[in-house]
Amino acid sequence: MESTYAAIARLVYTYAERLDSGDLAGMSGLFSQATLRISSPSGIVTFTGSDEVHDAFANSVRRFEDGTPSTKHVTTNLIVDEDREAGTATGRAYFTVLQARPELALQVVAAGSYRDTFVLDADGWRFADRLIRIELSGDMSWHLSVAPTAS
């Protein structure tokens, strides 16, 4: 049986892997019973469930001929605190988004942190909530067509 830390790390890293591969359906599926919130200068935008998360990313993340956003989300410093009795856990991590294209040199386009809440159910650990805080940003014009907004 996988440890709590390993199971939650798998969720956190799967999010990045699916987003970078252009698998928006797979990425948003991680939030079928969860909220995903994005902190912006104008406040926090909240998306609930896989359909809202999918639409937000499909309408804002640029994807190129190969279907990918040409990014690598590097997730580090993952800390997990579990409350086994409650069947919940919290996590926090840093992320750095790298991007390169044939016409664009490799660059860091964003860095920030995730604040996550997880729930343990019959199928294992799952996201309950994710807050994305972009704390440093570079040229995101090749990454985002618009900032994600609630519909």
Backbone as CSV, one residue per row, in Angstrom:
resi,resn,N_x,N_y,N_z,CA_x,CA_y,CA_z,C_x,C_y,C_z
1,MET,0.840,-1.193,0.000,0.000,0.000,0.000,0.880,1.249,0.000
2,GLU,0.523,2.184,-0.827,1.273,3.421,-0.965,1.079,4.300,0.279
3,SER,2.139,4.934,0.727,2.032,5.837,1.881,1.190,7.054,1.509
4,THR,0.697,7.752,2.505,-0.072,8.973,2.271,0.753,9.973,1.466
5,TYR,1.996,10.186,1.881,2.836,11.149,1.184,2.998,10.765,-0.288
6,ALA,3.276,9.498,-0.546,3.482,9.047,-1.929,2.212,9.203,-2.753
7,ALA,1.067,8.878,-2.181,-0.199,8.987,-2.915,-0.519,10.441,-3.241
8,ILE,-0.288,11.324,-2.294,-0.560,12.743,-2.527,0.462,13.333,-3.487
9,ALA,1.711,12.949,-3.356,2.734,13.406,-4.300,2.359,12.974,-5.718
10,ARG,1.847,11.766,-5.854,1.423,11.275,-7.173,0.334,12.186,-7.756
11,LEU,-0.630,12.608,-6.949,-1.683,13.523,-7.414,-1.087,14.866,-7.851
12,VAL,-0.234,15.418,-7.012,0.362,16.721,-7.285,1.178,16.679,-8.581
13,TYR,1.969,15.635,-8.747,2.812,15.532,-9.938,2.010,15.136,-11.176
14,THR,0.933,14.385,-10.998,0.077,14.016,-12.127,-0.592,15.244,-12.719
15,TYR,-0.990,16.173,-11.862,-1.560,17.436,-12.346,-0.597,18.094,-13.336
16,ALA,0.659,18.248,-12.942,1.657,18.906,-13.792,1.896,18.117,-15.075
17,GLU,2.026,16.813,-14.946,2.294,15.968,-16.112,1.170,16.069,-17.142
18,ARG,-0.062,16.001,-16.671,-1.195,16.063,-17.603,-1.335,17.442,-18.235
19,LEU,-1.130,18.482,-17.457,-1.215,19.832,-18.015,-0.140,20.045,-19.081
20,ASP,1.085,19.644,-18.780,2.186,19.835,-19.731,2.034,18.986,-20.995
21,SER,1.356,17.852,-20.885,1.169,17.000,-22.067,-0.034,17.438,-22.899
22,GLY,-0.767,18.454,-22.426,-1.945,18.920,-23.144,-3.198,18.113,-22.848
23,ASP,-3.123,17.219,-21.859,-4.259,16.379,-21.483,-5.156,17.138,-20.501
24,LEU,-5.893,18.109,-21.035,-6.735,18.934,-20.170,-7.878,18.130,-19.566
25,ALA,-8.386,17.144,-20.291,-9.455,16.300,-19.742,-8.934,15.492,-18.560
26,GLY,-7.747,14.942,-18.692,-7.157,14.177,-17.592,-6.811,15.058,-16.408
27,MET,-6.274,16.235,-16.680,-5.930,17.159,-15.598,-7.191,17.610,-14.876
28,SER,-8.185,18.043,-15.625,-9.406,18.547,-14.996,-10.176,17.444,-14.291
29,GLY,-10.017,16.204,-14.742,-10.655,15.074,-14.074,-10.199,14.902,-12.634
30,LEU,-9.017,15.401,-12.318,-8.518,15.352,-10.936,-9.360,16.220,-10.008
31,PHE,-10.187,17.095,-10.590,-10.998,18.028,-9.809,-12.497,17.735,-9.947
32,SER,-12.841,16.489,-10.264,-14.250,16.141,-10.462,-15.080,16.385,-9.203
33,GLN,-14.461,16.267,-8.037,-15.149,16.502,-6.766,-14.411,17.568,-5.956
34,ALA,-13.882,18.555,-6.661,-13.020,19.525,-5.990,-13.195,20.912,-6.586
35,THR,-12.609,21.871,-5.893,-12.511,23.228,-6.421,-11.052,23.511,-6.756
36,LEU,-10.870,24.348,-7.741,-9.549,24.859,-8.086,-9.688,26.369,-8.085
37,ARG,-8.850,27.008,-7.288,-8.905,28.460,-7.163,-7.586,29.058,-7.647
38,ILE,-7.689,30.192,-8.316,-6.508,30.883,-8.811,-6.522,32.293,-8.240
39,SER,-5.458,32.634,-7.530,-5.320,33.961,-6.952,-4.760,34.901,-8.008
40,SER,-5.400,36.042,-8.151,-4.940,37.040,-9.102,-4.976,38.408,-8.414
41,PRO,-4.396,39.413,-9.028,-4.432,40.741,-8.405,-5.853,41.239,-8.131
42,SER,-6.814,40.757,-8.912,-8.190,41.225,-8.724,-8.987,40.335,-7.776
43,GLY,-8.353,39.322,-7.197,-9.047,38.439,-6.256,-8.842,36.983,-6.601
44,ILE,-9.676,36.153,-6.028,-9.575,34.709,-6.257,-10.715,34.269,-7.148
45,VAL,-10.367,33.568,-8.230,-11.350,33.012,-9.146,-11.478,31.531,-8.801
46,THR,-12.719,31.046,-8.664,-12.963,29.659,-8.247,-13.656,28.888,-9.352
47,PHE,-13.170,27.670,-9.577,-13.770,26.738,-10.530,-14.134,25.476,-9.756
48,THR,-15.332,24.965,-9.978,-15.809,23.800,-9.245,-16.100,22.666,-10.217
49,GLY,-15.476,21.520,-9.975,-15.717,20.344,-10.806,-14.895,20.339,-12.073
50,SER,-14.828,19.165,-12.679,-13.956,18.980,-13.838,-14.392,19.801,-15.049
51,ASP,-15.681,19.982,-15.262,-16.121,20.742,-16.436,-15.671,22.198,-16.363
52,GLU,-15.865,22.835,-15.207,-15.440,24.239,-15.065,-13.929,24.379,-15.155
53,VAL,-13.195,23.451,-14.530,-11.728,23.508,-14.585,-11.269,23.323,-16.029
54,HIS,-11.846,22.344,-16.724,-11.474,22.094,-18.116,-11.714,23.334,-18.967
55,ASP,-12.915,23.914,-18.862,-13.244,25.077,-19.684,-12.322,26.252,-19.390
56,ALA,-12.000,26.476,-18.114,-11.119,27.585,-17.749,-9.753,27.434,-18.405
57,PHE,-9.194,26.223,-18.364,-7.865,26.006,-18.932,-7.929,25.953,-20.463
58,ALA,-8.968,25.345,-21.012,-9.095,25.269,-22.475,-9.227,26.660,-23.089
59,ASN,-9.831,27.573,-22.347,-10.044,28.933,-22.859,-8.910,29.899,-22.547
60,SER,-7.903,29.453,-21.774,-6.852,30.397,-21.402,-5.431,29.908,-21.698
61,VAL,-5.184,28.604,-21.673,-3.833,28.080,-21.889,-3.609,27.872,-23.388
62,ARG,-2.573,28.500,-23.909,-2.230,28.319,-25.327,-1.700,26.899,-25.541
63,ARG,-2.183,26.267,-26.598,-1.658,24.965,-26.997,-1.219,25.075,-28.453
64,PHE,-0.170,24.358,-28.785,0.435,24.488,-30.095,0.111,23.276,-30.966
65,GLU,0.737,23.177,-32.129,0.414,22.147,-33.116,0.393,20.734,-32.533
66,ASP,1.276,20.458,-31.598,1.348,19.119,-31.002,0.337,18.931,-29.866
67,GLY,-0.494,19.937,-29.605,-1.515,19.845,-28.565,-1.033,20.197,-27.170
68,THR,0.247,20.517,-27.026,0.803,20.844,-25.710,1.002,22.344,-25.574
69,PRO,1.128,22.818,-24.335,1.440,24.234,-24.132,2.944,24.535,-24.179
70,SER,3.755,23.523,-24.500,5.214,23.689,-24.552,5.768,24.171,-23.217
71,THR,5.230,23.620,-22.131,5.661,23.991,-20.788,6.118,22.770,-20.008
72,LYS,6.838,23.057,-18.944,7.164,22.067,-17.917,6.898,22.735,-16.581
73,HIS,5.938,22.185,-15.854,5.652,22.648,-14.498,6.532,21.841,-13.559
74,VAL,7.494,22.486,-12.933,8.414,21.824,-12.011,7.893,22.080,-10.597
75,THR,7.507,21.012,-9.918,6.918,21.127,-8.585,7.941,20.664,-7.557
76,THR,8.170,21.499,-6.536,9.185,21.192,-5.528,8.669,21.516,-4.129
77,ASN,9.476,21.160,-3.153,9.245,21.520,-1.750,7.869,21.067,-1.248
78,LEU,7.441,19.884,-1.673,6.129,19.373,-1.269,6.146,18.974,0.201
79,ILE,5.236,19.574,0.956,5.055,19.258,2.375,3.611,18.808,2.548
80,VAL,3.419,17.659,3.188,2.083,17.105,3.400,1.860,16.908,4.892
81,ASP,0.712,17.373,5.372,0.293,17.166,6.756,-1.018,16.396,6.730
82,GLU,-1.028,15.238,7.351,-2.187,14.355,7.317,-2.937,14.361,8.646
83,ASP,-4.257,14.318,8.562,-5.121,14.087,9.718,-5.858,12.787,9.418
84,ARG,-5.237,11.670,9.756,-5.776,10.350,9.416,-7.162,10.141,10.003
85,GLU,-7.387,10.599,11.235,-8.709,10.430,11.860,-9.800,11.113,11.045
86,ALA,-9.527,12.292,10.552,-10.504,13.041,9.764,-10.545,12.576,8.306
87,GLY,-9.509,11.846,7.877,-9.440,11.425,6.484,-9.131,12.575,5.548
88,THR,-8.337,13.533,6.052,-7.961,14.691,5.248,-6.458,14.930,5.342
89,ALA,-5.985,15.738,4.449,-4.581,16.158,4.481,-4.484,17.509,3.805
90,THR,-3.453,18.241,4.152,-3.149,19.485,3.466,-1.757,19.359,2.871
91,GLY,-1.531,20.108,1.837,-0.220,20.095,1.201,0.123,21.481,0.709
92,ARG,1.404,21.709,0.628,1.876,22.953,0.040,3.145,22.650,-0.736
93,ALA,3.303,23.359,-1.832,4.455,23.122,-2.705,4.722,24.384,-3.511
94,TYR,5.919,24.454,-4.058,6.285,25.511,-4.984,6.172,24.969,-6.403
95,PHE,5.950,25.857,-7.353,6.016,25.462,-8.760,6.768,26.520,-9.545
96,THR,7.420,26.066,-10.595,8.074,26.928,-11.565,7.633,26.446,-12.937
97,VAL,7.181,27.347,-13.779,6.732,26.984,-15.125,7.794,27.441,-16.116
98,LEU,8.363,26.453,-16.811,9.332,26.708,-17.869,8.617,26.598,-19.207
99,GLN,9.061,27.370,-20.192,8.468,27.269,-21.516,9.539,27.530,-22.562
100,ALA,9.429,26.791,-23.669,10.306,27.006,-24.823,9.555,26.579,-26.077
101,ARG,9.868,27.249,-27.158,9.326,26.941,-28.483,10.475,27.123,-29.458
102,PRO,10.348,26.608,-30.672,11.429,26.848,-31.642,11.740,28.334,-31.805
103,GLU,10.717,29.172,-31.706,10.910,30.609,-31.875,11.027,31.358,-30.545
104,LEU,11.095,30.606,-29.442,11.133,31.207,-28.103,12.181,30.491,-27.262
105,ALA,13.167,31.229,-26.785,14.209,30.632,-25.941,13.598,30.123,-24.634
106,LEU,14.232,29.099,-24.080,13.797,28.555,-22.794,13.773,29.673,-21.763
107,GLN,12.639,29.771,-21.042,12.502,30.820,-20.043,11.559,30.382,-18.932
108,VAL,11.694,31.038,-17.804,10.748,30.858,-16.709,9.620,31.852,-16.952
109,VAL,8.386,31.341,-17.029,7.256,32.247,-17.270,6.459,32.527,-16.008
110,ALA,6.568,31.640,-15.000,5.838,31.879,-13.758,6.427,31.026,-12.647
111,ALA,6.239,31.502,-11.429,6.608,30.727,-10.239,5.617,31.093,-9.145
112,GLY,5.348,30.138,-8.294,4.396,30.403,-7.226,4.241,29.209,-6.314
113,SER,3.049,29.107,-5.739,2.819,28.023,-4.781,1.424,27.445,-4.933
114,TYR,1.321,26.208,-4.502,0.038,25.511,-4.409,-0.274,25.346,-2.931
115,ARG,-1.530,25.520,-2.580,-2.048,25.195,-1.252,-3.204,24.237,-1.494
116,ASP,-3.043,23.002,-1.069,-3.994,21.948,-1.392,-4.660,21.360,-0.163
117,THR,-5.895,20.905,-0.348,-6.595,20.100,0.634,-6.983,18.806,-0.061
118,PHE,-6.776,17.691,0.622,-7.061,16.373,0.076,-8.033,15.643,0.986
119,VAL,-8.785,14.719,0.394,-9.736,13.895,1.129,-9.450,12.439,0.793
120,LEU,-9.517,11.591,1.811,-9.364,10.155,1.618,-10.754,9.546,1.529
121,ASP,-11.046,8.890,0.389,-12.324,8.195,0.262,-12.064,6.745,-0.130
122,ALA,-13.082,6.030,-0.516,-12.955,4.595,-0.815,-11.973,4.323,-1.956
123,ASP,-11.782,5.295,-2.839,-10.866,5.127,-3.970,-9.454,5.606,-3.682
124,GLY,-9.222,6.184,-2.515,-7.900,6.701,-2.163,-7.947,8.204,-1.984
125,TRP,-6.774,8.823,-2.027,-6.676,10.270,-1.848,-7.087,10.985,-3.126
126,ARG,-7.776,12.129,-2.949,-8.170,12.963,-4.078,-8.099,14.432,-3.658
127,PHE,-8.042,15.303,-4.666,-8.099,16.730,-4.389,-9.474,17.095,-3.840
128,ALA,-9.509,17.974,-2.842,-10.746,18.617,-2.398,-10.703,20.090,-2.806
129,ASP,-9.498,20.681,-2.758,-9.327,22.082,-3.124,-7.865,22.343,-3.462
130,ARG,-7.651,23.173,-4.461,-6.302,23.644,-4.794,-6.360,25.148,-4.992
131,LEU,-5.466,25.859,-4.313,-5.288,27.291,-4.522,-3.950,27.481,-5.219
132,ILE,-3.980,28.091,-6.393,-2.770,28.403,-7.150,-2.469,29.883,-6.951
133,ARG,-1.277,30.146,-6.443,-0.841,31.535,-6.273,0.370,31.783,-7.171
134,ILE,0.187,32.608,-8.185,1.308,33.000,-9.033,1.965,34.178,-8.334
135,GLU,3.196,33.958,-7.866,3.882,34.960,-7.058,4.941,35.723,-7.841
136,LEU,5.448,35.115,-8.897,6.416,35.758,-9.790,5.998,35.443,-11.213
137,SER,6.026,36.418,-12.085,5.671,36.108,-13.468,6.605,36.818,-14.432
138,GLY,6.867,36.125,-15.510,7.660,36.661,-16.601,6.736,36.905,-17.778
139,ASP,7.244,36.704,-18.975,6.447,36.891,-20.183,5.529,35.684,-20.365
140,MET,4.262,35.844,-20.023,3.315,34.737,-20.135,2.496,34.809,-21.419
141,SER,2.887,35.670,-22.350,2.108,35.837,-23.573,2.101,34.590,-24.450
142,TRP,3.111,33.747,-24.336,3.138,32.490,-25.093,2.427,31.374,-24.333
143,HIS,2.159,31.579,-23.059,1.543,30.538,-22.221,0.036,30.734,-22.072
144,LEU,-0.388,31.949,-21.789,-1.804,32.219,-21.568,-2.334,33.169,-22.633
145,SER,-3.504,32.847,-23.170,-4.132,33.778,-24.106,-4.889,34.850,-23.341
146,VAL,-5.467,34.475,-22.203,-6.150,35.390,-21.274,-6.020,34.795,-19.882
147,ALA,-6.230,35.605,-18.873,-6.249,35.081,-17.507,-7.522,34.260,-17.342
148,PRO,-7.448,33.113,-16.656,-8.656,32.301,-16.447,-9.707,33.085,-15.659
149,THR,-10.939,33.002,-16.139,-12.049,33.651,-15.447,-13.206,32.672,-15.305
150,ALA,-13.999,32.882,-14.287,-15.173,32.029,-14.085,-16.205,32.351,-15.144
151,SER,-16.917,31.302,-15.568,-17.949,31.536,-16.595,-19.279,31.856,-15.980
